[in-house]
Amino acid sequence: LDVFIFPLIPKGRYTGLAAAKNFKIPIFSTLIRRIQAIPIERENLKAAIESIKNAEQVLKQNIHIGILPEGTRTLNGRIGPLKKGGFHMAINTGTPIIPVGVSGAFNVKPKNRWWCRPGRITVNIGDAINPNVYNDVGVDGLIHKVEQALKILSGEKYEAK
């Protein structure tokens, strides 16, 4: 459902990163092509790095990029481990990260069910993470900071490490 939710958030032009396999899904592929989503081949590290470099060029054009940092949909409704690619992209370009927490979407449409069930979806937009902190925290610290924000914004219990 994120492809329908996230376009409502940014002001101005936007796109997103999408798994390359999604470009083969009828109807859905039309939507992601329309926003000029950037395909990422998750199983091929070299190709994934190229996609990140392409996305960095898009960011330099002042186009927002929505990234789902888990890289896949949850099977249990909880936030999974975050992938590093988008964080490297933010650091390389000095782009602020705006964490967005979504709650209720899993109940409406989990990954393993093809139909939607009526329900409320809540979207909470966090404060931008200033690129000035990137050098201080590094990529792993940035991942931790965003993970913390996502869990709080999505209503998931956050346990400090």
Helices and strands as residue ranges (DSSP letters): H 2-5, G 6-8, E 14-19, G 20-24, H 28-34, E 38-40, H 45-59, E 64-66, H 85-93, E 100-103, H 105-108, E 122-125, G 131-133, H 134-153
